[in-house]
Structures are given as structure tokens and as C-alpha cells.
């Protein structure tokens, strides 16, 4: 038979466990709207003393978080891919908007100011000159449209270059954020190990750490492993970024037209394969822009990880082909002075190749329009060269995907290509985003606080607490009666 006095201890432990459980429920309800908060739950167990067949009440083993490490890891992997495609889609959408003809439509004049219309205006002005080769007003129109053509190409190139430079700047900022995150993670590791030195779990600090890891996973492909002492190790591409209270450092190295993220201590590539850093690294890469160092390539073949670089290459093909063809025809003719014709388009920097960012209207022609060689004889009635230049717009002097096409068709193929690339990135973003939501929902179903569930638990713990109190009161009555009997 159990001791009457043992009932006091059993009832007291029951009240303690249920009071602790009510405190956990209260804390959960208080943080029901707190971002990143993981639902806490109490783990209790029966107290048993060896040698006695009777129970000795209950005790609180630990208060732990409701969390699934597998879902956490899955979420971070998907988050890295989603962030990658999101950044790629945003960059490609900006590039597409830049070339969008509708976006350049001028309602006030009911005309398009887009690149395609600018090219058409340029060739149409030569058609006008073929009707009157000696017309000074028509020659002035040619100079004006040629200037607009060069300026439009250069402006688009400048904006695309700035977009790539911005991507490079974001790489530096993101790597700094990743390094700072690693330092913060080390600090949290230390706090958690210290707080949990005597057993148990510090849910608040662990929630902060998980939120930090979610943020870091949007930047790069991190892998996380928890150690027995509660510390987390984080690696990228198999190399450790954080190990307990130690961290390695990532650095950005610029090599010509390429950026590379490397391990500072190891002098090796970091192997970043997802996240916004990967997307920005790809789009900041200008190494495939051959026109910056070599002659123009007339066949457009996208071959770079940077869609923006490929787009610049395609536009350069378009501009330099037109410029070289026009220059060649003009130099085959004679101006109104009887001299050999001069090039209409020339380099800005004579030491670099003719191309986007390095092309301008020939100052000699701009200052003296009589130097425009409209024919082969120099006579005012000779417009043979002007007619050939007009015909260039219908000449299949471009190639894309193995198909010969006119300048108009080539530009349309560029628009279609950038649109397809953007749609593909957008589709991948939608797919990965949906998967991220699904995994996040599964994770939340475990770790988030349900008001209905907590209220149900509160009633259970309250009832159990009251029951233990009744047992304690009953035991007190029994002891009181026993004392009275002994007093007699």
C-alpha cells in the first residue's frame, strides 16, 4: 500500500507539470502572429523510484520546439532555386521592356520611337535621297536619322551595361550579407550551446537561427547539419562556411569581364549553384561579349550564361552589320565634290573595334553633307548608291539559328528570343515558387501555432491541474482525519 504522504508529492508534481504546460500554451498563443516562431511543446514523463510498485508522479523532461529538420533542409534548397529564377526573371523582364516597341510608342505623335522604327526611318531617308540625290534637306534628314540610329543603339547598350554592372554590385553586397550571416550564426551557436549546456532546448534562439538560415538560403546553396552539442555546421559546395564557433570567408574576385566568388583562405571557387548570387553572377558575366575586343560576328548564336550579354551581342551584330554595309557602299561611290565617298559610321575610340558603345556619326560627313556619296559618279542626278542602301533593308544579311533573315526579321527574332528566355525563367520561378509554398505549408503545419489546438490543450491542462489540486485537497483531509484520530 502506498504512503498517504506520497499522495502529496504525486499531486504536487501533477500540478507543477500542468502549470508548466499551461505556461507553454500561453507562450504559444502570445506568439501566434510572431514571424518565424516555432510552436513549443512540453515533454513530460512518469517519475518512478526503483523498488516501489507505485508511481511517484510526473516530471517535465524538456520544453522543445515542434520542428522538422528534413522539411527545413528541403525548404532551403527550394528557396535557393526559387530565388535564382526570380532574379533571372526580373532581369530578363527588364531587358525585354527595354526593347519593347509598345513601350516606346509616342501617343502625342501617334508614332513609334522604338529601335525598329528608327532603323526603318534611316533606310526610308535614303529612299527619299534616291528621288533627288542633290537635295540638301534630304541629306540633312539622313544625318538626323543616322544620328538617332547610333544614339538609340548606344543608349540601349548603356542601359544593358548598367544592368550588368548593377548585377555585379549585388554580387558584392550579397556575399557581404552571406559573410555577415555566417558571423551571426557563429554568435547564435555559442549562445545556444551555453544556454543548453545543462540540457533542454532554447527555442527562441533556435528560431532566430532558423530564420537566419532561411535568409541565407535565398542567397546561395547552403547545406546545414546539426551537431550533438546543438551547434550547426553550414557548408556551400562541400566546403564549410560555419563550423560551430568558426567561420570561413567568401570573397568576390574580378577577372576582366568576369566575377568569381571564392573562398578567401583556400583561393578556390565557392561553387555557388543557386540563389540570387548565382543569378547575378551569370548576368554580370560579360566575357562572351566578343565585340568588345574583336570584330563583329554576323551570325547570332546565344552561347553565354548571361542573357543580357547575348542580347548585347545580338544588338551589336545588328548595328555593325548595318554600319559596315552602308559604309562599304558609300566608300564605293563619289560625293558631290567628285571625291571617293567617306564612311558614314566611324569609331569613337580608334584602338577598339567598331560596335556598340564605340560608334558615332562621321564628324566630317555631319559637318559637310555634300560628302554623302549618293552615286558612283558624283553627279547630283546619280542616286545608284542611295538606291542600294535603301535595298539593304530587304537583304538577308543576318543569320540566327541557321536561318537567313533581313534586319527587321533579325530584330524581331531578338525580341522573340528574349521573350522566350523571360517566359522560361518565369515558368521555372512559378514552378519552384509553388513548390516552396507547398514545403512551407508542410513545415508550418508542424511548427506554426493553431489557436484551436492550443485552446483545446489549455482546457485539458486546466482540468488536469484542478484534478491534481483536488487530490491534494483530499490527501489533506485524510491526513487531518488521521491526526484527529491519533489525538484521541
C-alpha positions in Angstrom: 0.0 0.0 0.0 1.4 3.4 -0.9 2.1 6.0 1.7 -0.6 8.6 2.4 2.1 11.2 2.5 3.3 10.2 -1.0 0.0 11.4 -2.4 1.1 14.9 -1.6 4.1 14.6 -3.8 2.2 13.0 -6.6 -0.5 15.6 -6.6 2.1 18.4 -6.4 4.1 17.1 -9.4 0.8 16.8 -11.3 0.0 20.5 -10.5 3.6 21.5 -11.5 3.6 19.7 -14.8 0.2 21.0 -15.8 1.1 24.5 -14.7 4.2 24.3 -16.9 2.1 23.1 -19.7 -0.3 26.0 -19.3 2.7 28.4 -19.4 3.8 26.8 -22.7 0.3 27.2 -24.2 0.1 30.8 -23.0 3.5 31.5 -24.7 2.4 29.8 -27.9 -0.8 31.9 -28.0 1.1 35.1 -27.3 3.4 34.4 -30.3 0.7 33.2 -32.7 1.5 36.1 -35.1 5.2 36.3 -34.4 7.1 35.6 -37.7 9.5 32.6 -37.5 8.1 31.4 -34.2 8.0 27.7 -33.7 5.3 26.1 -31.6 6.7 24.9 -28.3 5.6 21.7 -26.6 6.3 20.1 -23.2 7.7 16.6 -22.8 6.7 15.0 -19.5 7.3 11.6 -18.1 6.2 9.4 -15.2 8.5 9.5 -12.1 9.5 6.1 -11.0 11.6 5.2 -8.0 13.2 1.8 -8.0 11.9 -0.8 -5.6 8.4 0.5 -5.4 5.5 -0.7 -7.5 3.7 2.6 -7.1 4.2 5.7 -9.3 5.7 8.8 -7.9 4.0 11.5 -10.0 5.2 13.2 -13.2 8.0 15.5 -14.2 9.0 17.8 -17.0 11.8 16.4 -19.2 12.1 19.3 -21.5 10.3 22.1 -23.4 11.1 21.7 -27.1 10.1 23.2 -30.4 7.9 21.5 -32.9 10.2 21.4 -35.9 11.1 19.0 -38.8 14.8 19.3 -39.8 14.2 17.4 -43.1 11.5 19.9 -44.2 13.8 22.8 -43.1 16.5 21.5 -45.4 14.1 20.8 -48.3 12.6 24.3 -47.9 16.1 25.9 -48.1 17.1 24.0 -51.2 13.8 25.0 -52.9 14.2 28.6 -51.6 17.6 28.9 -53.3 16.3 27.7 -56.7 13.2 30.0 -56.4 15.3 33.0 -55.6 17.6 32.2 -58.5 14.8 32.1 -61.0 13.1 35.1 -59.5 16.2 37.2 -60.0 16.7 35.9 -63.6 13.1 36.6 -64.4 13.3 40.1 -63.1 16.5 40.8 -65.1 15.1 39.4 -68.3 11.8 41.2 -67.9 13.8 44.5 -67.6 15.7 43.6 -70.8 12.5 42.8 -72.6 10.9 46.1 -71.5 14.0 47.9 -72.8 13.4 46.5 -76.3 9.6 46.5 -76.2 8.3 48.5 -79.1 5.0 49.3 -77.5 6.8 50.8 -74.6 8.3 53.3 -77.0 5.1 54.4 -78.6 4.5 58.1 -78.6 0.8 58.9 -78.2 1.3 62.6 -78.9 2.6 61.9 -82.4 1.0 58.5 -83.0 4.4 57.1 -83.9 6.8 54.5 -82.6 10.2 55.7 -81.3 11.4 52.2 -80.9 14.6 50.7 -82.4 12.8 49.0 -85.3 11.1 52.3 -86.3 14.4 54.1 -86.0 16.0 51.6 -88.4 13.1 52.0 -90.8 13.3 55.8 -90.7 17.0 55.6 -91.5 16.5 53.5 -94.6 13.5 55.4 -95.7 15.6 58.6 -95.8 17.9 57.0 -98.4 14.9 56.2 -100.5 14.0 59.9 -100.4 17.5 60.8 -101.5 17.2 58.4 -104.4 14.5 60.7 -105.7 16.7 63.8 -105.5 20.3 63.0 -104.9 21.3 66.7 -104.7 18.7 67.7 -102.1 20.3 69.3 -99.0 17.2 68.9 -96.9 17.1 65.1 -97.6 20.8 64.8 -96.9 20.1 66.6 -93.6 17.3 64.1 -92.9 19.8 61.2 -93.4 22.2 62.8 -91.0 19.5 63.2 -88.4 18.2 59.7 -88.7 21.7 58.2 -88.8 22.4 60.1 -85.6 19.2 58.9 -84.0 20.1 55.3 -85.0 23.5 55.5 -83.4 22.2 57.1 -80.3 19.4 54.6 -79.9 21.8 51.6 -80.1 24.3 53.2 -77.8 21.6 54.2 -75.2 20.2 50.6 -75.2 23.8 49.3 -74.8 24.4 51.7 -72.0 21.3 50.6 -70.1 22.1 46.9 -70.6 25.7 47.5 -69.4 24.4 49.3 -66.3 22.0 46.4 -65.6 25.0 44.1 -65.7 27.1 46.4 -63.5 24.2 46.5 -61.0 24.1 42.7 -61.0 27.9 42.8 -60.2 27.3 45.2 -57.4 24.6 43.0 -56.0 27.0 40.1 -56.0 29.4 42.0 -53.8 26.5 43.1 -51.5 25.1 39.6 -51.3 28.5 38.0 -50.5 28.9 40.5 -47.7 25.4 39.6 -46.4 26.4 35.9 -46.5 29.6 36.6 -44.6 27.8 38.6 -42.0 25.1 35.9 -41.7 27.9 33.4 -41.0 29.2 35.6 -38.2 25.8 36.0 -36.7 25.3 32.2 -37.0 28.5 31.6 -35.0 27.3 34.0 -32.3 24.0 32.2 -32.1 25.8 28.8 -32.0 27.7 30.0 -29.0 24.6 31.3 -27.2 22.7 28.1 -27.8 25.5 25.8 -26.7 25.9 27.9 -23.5 22.1 28.1 -22.8 21.6 24.4 -23.4 24.8 23.3 -21.6 22.6 21.7 -18.9 20.2 20.0 -21.2 16.9 21.2 -22.7 16.4 23.5 -25.7 16.4 27.2 -26.2 13.5 27.7 -28.6 13.8 31.5 -29.0 17.5 31.4 -30.1 16.9 28.4 -32.3 14.0 30.3 -34.1 16.4 33.2 -34.7 18.9 30.8 -36.1 16.4 29.1 -38.4 15.2 32.5 -39.7 18.8 33.5 -40.4 19.4 30.2 -42.3 16.2 30.8 -44.4 17.5 34.2 -45.4 21.0 32.8 -46.3 19.4 30.1 -48.4 18.0 32.7 -50.7 21.5 33.9 -51.5 23.3 30.6 -52.1 23.0 26.8 -51.9 23.7 26.1 -48.2 23.7 22.7 -46.5 23.0 22.5 -42.8 24.0 19.8 -40.3 23.3 19.9 -36.5 25.9 18.6 -34.1 25.2 16.8 -30.8 26.1 19.9 -28.8 23.4 21.9 -30.6 25.7 23.9 -32.9 25.1 24.0 -36.6 27.6 23.5 -39.4 26.9 25.2 -42.7 28.6 24.4 -46.0 28.5 25.6 -49.6 29.5 23.2 -52.3 31.0 20.8 -49.8 33.2 23.4 -48.2 32.5 24.6 -44.6 31.2 28.2 -44.2 30.4 27.8 -40.5 31.6 25.1 -38.1 30.5 25.6 -34.5 32.2 28.8 -33.4 34.4 29.1 -36.5 33.7 30.6 -39.9 35.4 30.8 -43.3 35.2 33.9 -45.5 33.9 34.4 -49.1 35.3 37.0 -51.4 34.5 38.4 -54.8 37.3 38.4 -57.4 37.0 40.3 -60.6 39.0 38.9 -63.6 38.5 41.2 -66.6 34.8 40.9 -67.5 34.0 38.1 -65.1 33.2 37.9 -61.4 34.0 34.9 -59.3 33.1 34.1 -55.7 36.0 32.3 -54.0 37.0 31.1 -50.5 39.4 33.6 -49.2 41.5 31.2 -47.2 41.6 28.4 -49.9 41.7 30.5 -53.1 39.2 28.3 -54.8 35.8 28.7 -56.4 32.9 28.6 -53.9 30.7 26.5 -56.1 27.6 28.7 -55.7 24.9 27.0 -57.8 21.7 28.6 -56.7 20.3 31.7 -55.0 20.4 35.3 -56.1 24.2 35.3 -56.1 24.2 32.7 -58.8 21.8 34.6 -61.0 23.7 37.9 -60.6 27.0 36.2 -61.3 25.7 34.8 -64.5 24.1 38.1 -65.7 27.1 40.2 -64.7 29.4 38.0 -66.8 30.5 39.9 -70.0 33.2 37.5 -71.1 31.1 36.3 -74.1 30.7 39.8 -75.4 33.3 39.3 -78.2 32.5 42.6 -79.9 34.2 44.4 -77.0 37.6 43.1 -78.2 37.1 41.6 -81.7 35.4 42.2 -85.0 31.6 41.9 -85.3 30.1 38.5 -85.7 27.2 38.4 -88.1 25.7 35.1 -87.0 23.8 35.4 -83.7 24.3 32.3 -81.6 23.4 32.7 -77.9 26.2 30.9 -76.0 26.6 32.7 -72.7 25.1 32.1 -69.3 24.3 35.8 -69.4 21.2 36.5 -71.4 22.0 40.2 -71.2 25.4 39.7 -72.7 23.9 37.6 -75.5 21.3 40.3 -76.1 24.1 43.0 -76.4 25.9 40.7 -78.8 22.8 40.4 -80.9 22.2 44.1 -81.0 25.9 44.7 -81.8 25.5 42.3 -84.8 22.6 44.3 -86.0 24.2 47.7 -85.6 27.7 46.8 -87.0 26.2 44.9 -89.9 24.2 47.9 -91.0 27.1 50.2 -90.4 29.6 48.1 -92.3 27.3 47.5 -95.2 26.4 51.2 -95.5 30.0 52.3 -95.2 31.1 49.9 -97.9 28.5 51.2 -100.3 29.3 54.8 -99.6 33.0 54.3 -100.0 32.4 52.7 -103.4 30.8 55.9 -104.6 31.7 59.6 -105.1 30.5 62.6 -103.2 29.3 65.9 -104.8 32.9 67.1 -104.9 33.9 64.1 -107.1 35.9 62.6 -104.3 35.7 59.0 -103.0 32.9 58.6 -100.5 33.5 58.6 -96.8 32.2 56.2 -94.2 29.0 57.4 -92.5 29.7 55.5 -89.2 33.1 55.6 -87.6 34.7 54.5 -84.3 34.9 56.8 -81.2 38.0 55.0 -80.0 40.2 54.2 -82.9 42.0 51.5 -80.9 38.9 49.4 -80.3 36.5 47.7 -82.7 33.5 49.3 -84.3 30.5 48.3 -82.2 28.0 49.3 -79.6 29.5 52.0 -77.3 32.2 52.7 -79.9 30.3 54.0 -82.9 29.4 57.6 -84.0 28.4 59.5 -87.0 31.4 60.6 -89.0 32.0 64.2 -88.0 33.3 65.1 -91.5 30.1 64.0 -93.1 27.9 65.6 -90.3 29.6 69.0 -90.9 29.5 68.8 -94.7 26.6 66.8 -96.1 27.9 67.1 -99.7 30.3 64.3 -98.7 27.5 61.8 -98.7 28.2 59.7 -101.8 24.7 59.1 -103.2 26.0 57.8 -106.5 29.1 56.4 -108.2 29.7 59.4 -110.5 29.3 62.3 -108.1 26.6 63.9 -110.2 23.5 65.3 -108.5 21.3 63.1 -110.6 23.2 59.9 -109.7 21.5 58.0 -106.9 22.7 54.5 -107.5 24.4 54.1 -104.1 21.4 55.6 -102.3 19.2 53.0 -104.0 21.5 50.2 -103.0 21.5 51.4 -99.4 17.7 51.5 -99.4 17.6 47.9 -100.7 19.7 46.8 -97.7 16.6 46.6 -95.5 15.2 43.8 -97.7 18.6 42.0 -98.0 19.0 38.8 -95.9 22.3 39.7 -94.4 21.7 38.3 -90.9 21.6 34.8 -89.5 20.0 33.4 -86.4 19.6 29.7 -85.5 20.9 28.9 -89.0 18.2 31.0 -90.8 19.0 33.9 -93.1 16.9 36.9 -92.5 16.5 40.7 -93.0 17.3 43.3 -90.4 13.7 43.6 -89.4 13.3 39.8 -89.1 16.5 39.6 -87.1 15.4 42.3 -84.7 12.1 40.5 -84.3 13.9 37.3 -83.6 15.9 39.0 -80.8 12.6 40.2 -79.3 11.1 36.8 -79.6 14.2 35.2 -78.1 14.4 37.5 -75.1 10.7 37.0 -74.5 11.1 33.2 -74.7 14.0 33.3 -72.2 12.0 35.5 -69.9 8.9 33.3 -70.1 11.1 30.2 -69.4 12.6 31.8 -66.3 9.1 33.0 -65.2 7.7 29.5 -65.7 10.6 28.0 -63.7 10.0 30.6 -61.0 6.3 29.8 -60.8 7.1 26.1 -60.5 9.7 26.5 -57.8 7.6 29.1 -56.1 4.7 26.7 -55.9 6.9 24.0 -54.5 8.3 26.4 -51.9 4.8 27.3 -50.8 3.9 23.6 -50.5 7.0 22.8 -48.5 6.5 25.9 -46.4 2.9 24.9 -45.7 4.0 21.4 -44.6 6.6 23.0 -42.4 4.1 25.4 -40.9 1.6 22.6 -40.3 4.2 21.3 -37.8 5.8 24.4 -36.4 3.1 27.1 -36.6 0.6 27.8 -33.7 -3.0 26.7 -34.1 -5.3 28.7 -31.9 -8.0 25.9 -31.8 -5.4 23.3 -30.8 -3.8 25.4 -28.1 -7.3 26.3 -26.7 -8.1 22.6 -26.5 -4.8 21.9 -24.8 -5.5 24.7 -22.3 -8.8 23.1 -21.3 -7.1 19.7 -20.8 -4.2 21.1 -18.7 -6.6 23.3 -16.7 -8.8 20.3 -15.9 -5.8 18.1 -15.0 -4.4 20.9 -12.8 -7.7 21.2 -11.0 -7.9 17.4 -10.6 -4.4 17.3 -9.1 -5.4 20.1 -6.7 -8.5 18.1 -5.7 -6.2 15.1 -5.0 -4.0 17.3 -2.9 -7.1 18.6 -1.0 -8.4 15.0 -0.5 -5.0 13.9 0.8 -5.0 16.9 3.2 -8.4 15.8 4.5 -7.1 12.2 5.0 -4.1 13.4 6.9 -6.2 15.8 9.0 -8.6 12.9 9.9 -5.6 10.8 10.8 -4.2 13.4 13.1 -7.6 13.8 14.8 -7.8 10.0 15.4 -4.3 10.0 16.8 -5.2 12.9 19.1 -7.9 11.0 20.7 
